[in-house]
Amino acid sequence: MKTVFKLKFLLSALFCLFISSAFAQWGQGTYWSADGNKIMRVKDGAIVQEDALDPSKTAVLITKEMLTPQGSEPLKVVRFAFADGNQKVLINTNTKKVWRYDTRGDFWVYDLQAKTLKQIGKDKPASSLMFAKFSPDATKVAYVSEHNIYVEDLATGATKALTTDGTLKLINGTFDWVYEEELDCRDGFRWSPDSKSIAYWQIDARKIKNYLMLNTTDSLYPFTVPVEYPVVGEDPSSCKVGVVDISTVKTKWMNVPGDPIQHYIPRMEWANNSAQLIIQQLNRRQNESKIMLLNASDGSAKTIYDETDSAWVDAKAEATGWTWIEGGKKFIWLSEKDGWRHIYAIGLDGKETLLTKDNFDVIALNLVDEKGGNIYFMASPDHATQQYLYRVSIKGGKSVRVTPADEPGTHSYDISPNGKLAFHDYSSATVFPISDVVSLPAHKILSGGEENPNAKYYPIPKVEFFKVTTEDGVQMDGWMVKPKNFDPDKKYPVVFYVYGEPAAQTVVDRFGTGFNRLYIGNMANDGYIYISVDGRGSPAPKGRAWRKAIYHKIGIVNIRDQAMAAKEILKWDFVDPSRVAVWGWSGGGSSTLNLLMQYPDIYKTGISIAAVDNQLNYDNIYQERYMGLLPEDKHYFVEGSPIAHAQGLKGNLLIVHGTGDDNVHYNNCEQMINQLIKYDKTFQLMIYPNRTHAISEGAGTSKHLASTYTKFLKENCPPGGR
């Protein structure tokens, strides 16, 4: 039964001191109450308050009627955020994609006291506003529209342009393609705590060349679709940070040391006060990271912490926010400089304290509960394919596992800001996802935990995990799904699924492992052995040396590890070495080509989808991070690229690519085609017009891709035991 509450009750409920939060980079994060017992979410077009332990205890806070503009339909709420004080709510609706995510849209403010619903930036083009945020004092809203930053006074409705020089190539308050794709940067401005200033990035992409995608299907005459895209060896966009005064509309540019073109600034926040900013700066090679404090008034910079690595240093994982402790005197930082990814407390004087002293990796930071004295994080010391919740004292010491020992697999936690409750999800390769609410740190189940009724609709493959040691002495994790009615006296074809680059791990003990969405039917029923192994360079929690062994060696080290693991697997009595296939997508497509061409005596059939065939074609931030800089490191790029090995192709190859791929461009595919023609290598080709890297757009596309994949695999690597 739906209940509508009067305004008096609404205000009373809202004054439970809900934690205000800016919109996430994309999507809507969990909106927790300060007492850690309630959340707010969108339900049936309204914003409701739910008891975290019992979702049936629901109160409607903002009704659909309140969110209905006069003479129009109710707003379809995509995201929302309350101002401090919880008397105003910012509504994001009518969203549109910018590259990957729907970060453009319209914004409205509902004022609970005045009972008014007003559109923000209504004089701007429809669905053009990005990252709208209340000022901390709740009197204004700032947003980006068409590469400029604006602020609107909520009392008067007056709008002020804080920047006016924004263009398609001179970008204020947000980012260009490569910053978004490789550094996870989207929201590019921050309110000062005193609501008087805004700090923002300005990206100057005017010298970045466009990659011209060719659209040949949407009109009688083909037309080009430009994408600003700096490839390996091309200078990045120039980047700088400014602070604009809301009253004077004057920007003070920060004097960040170093060439603004040859350095990146992937992270920037206010330093827990309105006088200073804190930034992370990476050099062009991304092997030196500096944390700097910037004086917002005079622009001066001071480096308080720096780190170098012989390979690369990662950008801070969270793109928004900075984790402060001790009233802003220290912050929490992750580094793998001692061989493990550990948690440190860094003071503004640069002094560091190691908090996690165990010899294992911190996978991710979950929550710093300063009041409770705990830091919660994910780790898995004994099984690199799994993830569990751990905690350590905020003063440092021995880490303690929080997740129960009788739930092997992969866990995730959405922890309340006070560290008392968490939404907990658990699955494994053989266990359908289970959700519950637990208390922390005891991990006592408070609600949920029942078997998901949808589990019966998803027959789970019988996944077996194994380890294989190659002739190089490298021990690798793997999983395998054997044929149904397996007969150890028969030999079966094996299909390897591969990725092999630093961006992803394929061997993980969670639900979905062992599935193949591109195969029509059931691989096990048809008589295939399906396998994946993770070699060096994968982001597994096995220490820095494991992850960074791939530096300068993408296309070499990762490929040899895969091939040598396959060589050992082919010794198994039930594997048919004459029927060996491999497939992968994106980096996995590149690995597929390299495996087929560098090790043709092992792999007989390959399906390569959306591959980087020539590493010199790919974007500079990603590829230079792992391979180095031109001209001195060019030989690494060349040696690791599939096109350098095209002459070695002997087996059956299917190449798949979308011409509208703005990530791995179609020229990769055509350069490979030219190489294969040059060496008289026959192959099959499936091109999808105007499809992106996902190859999912357009009627029938996903089904057609699956049909093509399945037909090619069955014809060239026939299933069944022999």
N, C-alpha and C positions, 0 to 999 in steps of 0.2 A: 504494500500500500504506500502510495506516494503522499508525503505530508509537506504542506507549505507552511513555513514558520513566519511569524510576524517579524518586523524589523528589529524590535527590541531584543528578541531571542537571538536573532542573527548576530547582532553586535555583541551580545554576551558570549556567544559561542566563539566568535572570531577573536575576542580578546583573551582567548586561551594562550595567547602569545605564540602563534605559529611562527616557525622559523621562516623568515623571508629568504627567498632564493632567486637569483637571476635565472633567466632561462638557460638551460643547458646549451651546449654547442649545437645540439639538435635533439629532438625528442623532449619528453617531459620526464624529469627525474621524480623520484618519490618525494612528496611534500610532507615532511614529518612535523608533528607538533613538538613544542619545547619539552613537554612532559614525557615524550617518547612513547606515548600510548595511542596516538591517533595519527591519521594521515588524511590528506585531502586529495580528491581526484575528480575527474569528470565522469558523470554517470547519467545517461539518458538526457544529455544536453545541459545538465545542471552541474554545479560544483558542490560536492557533498563532503561531509566529514564522516570518516569511518573509524570505528574502534579497530585497532590493529589486531587484536585478539579475536574479535567477533565482528566480521564485516556486516552481519545482519543489523548491528547497532549503527544505524546510519541516520545522520541529520542533514537535511538539505540546507546549505548555507546560502547559495545564490541560485535562484530558480531559473528555469528556462525563460520565464516571462521577463525576469529582470534583464536577461541577455537578448532581448528582442528589440531591435531598433524600431522606431515608430514607422508603421507602414511597410514593414519588411518581415522577412523570415527570421527565426532565432539564429543567433550566431552559432556556427559549428566550431566549438572550442577545440583547438589543436593543442595549445599550451596556455598556461596561466601563471601569474606570479602576483603575490600580495605585496603591497608596500609595507614598510615598517609601521606598526600600529594597526595593520590589518583592516583599515577602513576603506581601502581602495584596492581593486584587483585589475591587473592588466591582462587582457585577453588577446591571444594571437589566433587569427583565423584566415581563411582564404589563402593558404600557403602555396608557394611554388618552389620548385627545385632550383638551386644554384649548384650545378655539377651533381654532387651526390645526394645532398639533403635539402629539405624544404625550408631554407633559411630566409626566404622572402615571403611577405604576406601583409595583411592588414592588422592593425592594432586598435583596440578599444579599451577605455577605462570605465569601469562601473564604480561609482562612489556610493558606498553603503549608507552614509549619513544623508547625503543630498538626494539619494535615490535617482541618480542620473547615469545615463549611458552615453558616452561621447566618443567619437572616433578621433584617434590621434593621426595627425598628418593627413587630414582628409583632402588637402589641396595637392597632395602628391599623387603620382600615378598609382593605379590599383595594384595591390600586391607588390609594392616596391620597398616597403619598410623592412629593415633588418635589425635584429638584436635590441629591440626597444626595451628600456629599463627605467624603472622609477629611480629618482634621486634618493639618496638615503633619508632626506627629510620629507620625502613623499609629496613635494610641491611641484615637481616637474617630471617629464619623461624625455629621455634622449633616444635618438634612433639614427640609423643610417638610411639614406635613400639616394640611389644613383651615385654612390661613391662620395657623398658628402654627409657630414654629421649635423643634425638639427636638435634643438631642444624646444619643448613646448611647455609653457606655463599652464598648469592645470586649472588655476583660478580664472585666468583671463582668456585662455585659449590662444594667446600670442605665441607665434613661432619665430625662432631665431636661427639663422644659419650660422653654425660655428666654423664651418669651412665652406669655401666657395670655388675652390680650384679643382674639385674632383672631376675626373673623366673616366672613360673606360680603361685608361692606362695609368692614371694618377689616382690612386685609390686611398681614400681616407676611411678609417674605422672598420675596414674589413681587409680581405687579402686577395692576391691573385691565385691562379689555378695551382701552382706548384707549392706555395705555402700551405694552402688548404689540404692538398693531397698528401704531402710528405711530412708536414709538421703539425697537422691537425689544427691549424689556425683558421678560425672563422670569425668569431666575435672579436672585433679589433678596437674596442674602446672601454674605458673603465671610469666610473664616477669616483671622485675623491670622497673620503668619508664625511667631509664637511659640506658636501653638495655644491661647492663653489667652483670646481674645476673638473675637467675631463681629460684624462690621459688617453692618447690614441696612437696607433701605428699609421704611418703613411708609406705606402708601397709605390715606388715609381717604376712602372713596367714599360715605360715608353720606348726603351731600347730592346725589349724582348720581342723576338721574331714570332710571327704567327705560323702555326701549322695549319694548313688549309685542308680541311676535310671536304670532300666533294659529294654533294647530294645530287644524285642522278635520277631520283624517283619521284620527288614531290612537285615537280613542275616540268613543263615541256623542255625548258632549257636548264641544264644543270647549273648549280650555283655552289659557291664555296662557303664553308662555315669556318671562320677563323677561331683558333684557340691559341692564346698566348702561352708559349711553351718553351722554356729554356732547356735545350738538350745538353748532354755532357760537353764540357768545354766552353759553353756559352756562359757569359756572366749572368748571375742572378739579378733579380730586381734590386734596386737600391731600397734600403729600409731605414726609416728613422722614426723616433718617438717624440711626440710633442705634448705639451700640456696647454689646453686652451682655457682661458678664464671666461666663465659664463657671462659675467657682467660686461667685460670690455671686448669680448670676442677676439682677443689677441692670443696667438699661440707662441709659447716659448719652446724652442726646439732644444732637446737635450744634447749635450756635447759628449756623445758616446765615443770613446776612443776607437780607432780603427777605421779602415775604409768601409763605408756603408754598403758598398757593392760586394766586397769580399768577406763580409760577415753577415750572419743571420741573427735576428733577435726573435727566437721562437716563443719566449715567455716574458710577460710584463704585468705587474700588478702594483697597486699602492702598497707601501711598506708598513701597513697597519697604522698609518697616520696620513695626514694630508700635506705633509711637507716633503715626503720622499717617495720615489718609485724604486722598485726592485726589479731587475731584469736578468735574464740569462742570455748571454751572447755566445754564439758558436762561430768559429772561424770557417772559412770556405771548405777546408778539409774535414771539418767537424770532429777534429781530434783534440781540440782545446775548448773547454767550457769556462766561462767567467761569469760569476755572480757579481753584479754591480749595484750600488746604491746611487740613485740620481737625485740631485737637489732640484725640486720642482720649480723653485724660484729663479735660480741662476743657471740651471742646466748642467752644473758640474757633476762629474762622475767619479766614483771611488770603487775600485775592485776590492771586494772583501773575501772572495773565495775563488780559487781556480783549480782546474783539474785537466790533466792531459792523459792521452792514451796513445799507444803505438798503432792502434786501429782507429776506433771512433768513440765518441762520447755521445750518449743519447740525450735528446732534449727531455726536460722534465715531463713526466708522463701525463699529468693533468694539464690540459691547455688553459683552464681557467682556475683561479684561486691559488692561494699560497698558504701553507700550513704553519701557522705561528704558534709558539708556546711562550710561556713566561711573559705575557703581556706585550709580545712583539719584540722581545730582546733576542729570541732565537727562532729558527725555523727548522722544520724537518726536511731532510734531503735523502735521496737514494743515490748510492754510488757503488760501482763494482771495481773500484780502484785497487782493492786488496785481493782481488780474485773471486770474490763473491759479491752479489748485489746485496748490500747492507743498508741499514737505516742509520743515519747520523743526525745529531742535533748540531746546527751551525749557528754560532753567535754572530751578531752584527760586527763584532771585532774579528771575525774570521776563524775563531777558535772552534774546533770540532770535537764532538764526543761520539764515539762509536756506541750505538745502542744495542744492535743485534750482533752478538759476538760468536754466534754459532757458525760452523763451517757448512753453511748451505745458503741458497739464494732466497731472498725475498722476491716473490713473484710480483706482488702488487701491494700497495698501501691501501688499507680499507678505512681506518678511522683513528684519529688521535683523540682519546678521551682523557684530556688533561685532568679533569676533576676526579675521575675514577682512577687515574694513575696508570692507564694502559694504552698501548699502541697495538691496534689489531692489523694483521697483515696476512696475505696468502703465502703459503709455502708448501713444499713437499720434499723433505730431505731424502726420503728413501725410494720414491717412485716418481721419476721425472714426467710420467704421463698423467699424474693426478694433481689435485689441488685441495688444500685444507686450510682452515683458519687457525692462526697462531696469535699469541699475544706476548708482549714483552713490557716490562716496566718502563715508564717514560724516563726513568733515570738510567735505563740500560740493565743488562744482565742476561740470564738464561731465558731463552724463548720457551713457551709452553704451548703445546697443542690444545686447541679448544674443541675442534671437531671430534666427535666420538670415534674411537678406534674401530668400531664395528660397521663403519660405512665407507668402505673403500671405493674410491672413484673421484669425481670432480664436484666440488662444492662452490657455491657463490653466496655472498651475504650482502644484503642491503641493511646497514646498521643505522639505527636511530642516532641523531646527533648527540644524545647524552650517553650512548653506549649501553643502554639497558636492554633494548630489544633489537631483533634482526629478522627480516624476511630471509629465509634460508631455502635454497634450492639445492637438491642433490640428484645426481644421476651417475650412471656408469655406462659402459658399452653394453651391459646386459641388464641395466635397471632403468625403466622409464622414469622421467623426471618426477620427483616428489617435492612438494613444497610444504613448509611449516613456518611457524613463528616461534622463535626461541628466545630465552632470556640469556643475557651475557653478564659475567663470563662463564656461568655454570652450564650453558648450552642445554637448559631444560626446555623440552617442548611444551609450549603453552597452548598451541592450537594447530590444527592441520596435521599433516603427516600421513594422511590416508592415501591409498593407491589411487592414481589418477584414472577416472573412468574411461578416458580416451586411450589408455594403454592397449586395450584389446584390438584397436584398429591399426596398431603399428607392430606387426610381427618383427621382433628384434633379431638380427643376425646373431649366430653363435660365434662371437668374437673371441679369439684366443690371443693373448699377448705373449710375446717371446723376446728373447735377446739373441743377437747374432754378432759374432766377433769376426772381423774381416782379417785377411792376411796381413793388413797393415797394423793390426792390433787395436783397431777401433771397435768398441762395443756399442751396438746400436739397438734401440728399442724398435719393436715392430708389432703389428697386429695382423691377424690372418682370419679369414672366414673360409672354412673348408666346404666342399660340396656336400649337399644333403645326401644321405646314404653313402657316406664316404667309405671307400674300399681301399685299405692300405696297400693292397696288391696291385692296384691300378695306378697309372700315371695320368695326371690331370694338367690342363693348361693353367698358367698363372698369369694374372693381370695385376701389375703394380700401379698403385696410385701414388703420384709424386708431386711434391712442391719443391722443397730443397733450398729455399732462400731465407734470409733472416726475418721476413715478415710473418711467417706462420709455421706452426707445428702441426703435422698430420697425425702423429701417433699420440692420441690423447684418450684417456679412459673416461669417456662421457657418452651420453646418448647421441646417436647419429653416426658414431664411428662404425665403419663397416657397410654403411649404406652407399649406394651409387645411384644418384638421382638421374643420371643420363642413361642408365641401362633399363630398357623396357623389358619387364619380366623380373625374374629372380635369378641372380648369378649363381647362387648356391644350388638352386633347383636344377639349373641348366648344366651344372658340372664344371664351374670355374673355381679355382682358388683365387681369392681376392686378398691382396697384401699391400701394406704400406710400411716403410721403414724411415726413420728420421736420422739423418747423418749430421756431421758437424756443420755449424752455421745456423741450424734451426734454433729458435728462441726457447729452447728447453731449459729448465732450471738445473743445469749441470755445471754451472760456473762460467766465469768470463772466458777462460781458455777455449772451452767447447764452442761458445757462441762466436768468438772472434777468430777462430781458426780459418774462417772463410774470407778474411780480409785479403783483398787483391786476388781472390781465387774463386769468385763466383763463376761457375761453368767448368771448374777444374776440381777443387777439393770436394764440393758437394756431389759432383757427378761421379768421381771415383768412389766415394763412400757408398753411393747407391749401387753402383755396378759391382763393387766387391761384396756387398751384402747379398746381391742377387746371385753372384757366383757361388756363395756358400749355400744359399737356399736351393739352387739347382742341383746340389748334391743330395738333397733329400730324396728318398726312394720313390715317393709318390708324385714328384714333379716331373713334367715332361719338358725337357730342355728345348725341344723343337717347337713348342707352342708357348712363347713368352711375349707378353704384350705390356706396354706401359702407356699411361696417359696422364695429362695434367693440364691445368688452366693457368694462364698468365705466367708467373715464374715457373709454375709446373709445366706449362707448355714449352718453355725454354729448356727446362731439364729434360723433358721428353725428347726433344730434338737432339740435344747433346748426347743423351744416352744411346739413342738409336744410331747416331753417326760416329760417336767415339768408341762405342762398344757393340758393333754390329754382330759380333759372334755370340752375344748374350741376348740382346733384344731383337725380336723378329718383326714385331708390329708396334706401331706407335700412333697415338692420336694426340695431336698438339693443338690446343685451343688458345687463341689470343696471346701468342708467345712474343717475347722480346727476342727477335732473331739476331739483332745487332745491338749490343749494349751501348754503342755510341749514339743510338737513336733515342735512348730513354732520358727522362728528366734528370737534371744535374743534382738536385738535392739527394735523391735516393741513390743514384748510381755512383756518384762521387763519394758518398759516405762510406760505401763498402769497397770501392775499387780505386780511389785516388783521383789525381788531377792530371789533365793534359798540360803539356805534351809528355811530361816525364813518365807518366804511368799508362800511356796509351796501349802499350803491348799487353797489359793485363786485360783491358777491355776487349782487344782483338782476339787474344787467345781463348778467352772464355765464352765468346759468342758462337752460337750455333752455325752461323754462316761460314765461319772459319773451318768447319768440319763437314760441310755438305758433301764433299767428295767421298766421305766414308759411308754414306748411306747404302745399305744393301737390302733392308727389309721393306715392309709395307708401311706406308706413311699416309695419314690423312691430316691435312692442315685445315684449320677452321679459324676464320677471323671475321670481324665486323668492320665494315668500311667507315662507320661512324664512331669508332673507338677513340675517345679523346684522351685516353690514358696510355695504352700501347697502340700507337698509330698503325694504320694499315700499311704504311710504307715498309714496316718490318716484314710483313708477309710478302710483299712484292720483291723486296731485296732477296729474300730466301728463294722465291720462285726463280729469279734470275740465276742464282747460284746453282740450283738444281738443274735448270736447263743447260747451263754451261757444262756441267759434268754428265749430262745425259742420264739423269736420274728420274725415273718415272715415279709419280705419286698421285694422290687424289686430293682435290681441293674443294672446300665448301665455303663460299663467301656469302655473308649476310649483309645486304645493302642497308646502310644507315643504322645498323645496330651498334650499340655501345660495347664497352668491355664486358658487360653482363650477358650480351646476346640474348636478351629477353623481350625486347620491344617488338610489337607487331603481332598481328593475329597468327597463331599457329607456330610461332618461332620456337618456343621451348620444346614442343612436341616434335617438331621437325628435326631439331638438333639431336634429340634423344633417339629418334628413328635412324638418323644418319650414323650416329655413334654406334648404336647396337648392330646395325646391318654390317658396318665395316668390321667391327670386332668379330662377329660370328663368321663372316666370310674368310677372314685372314688369320684368325686364331680360334678355330672351331672348338666348341665346348665339349665336355664329357670325358669320362675316364676311358683309358685304352689299356 
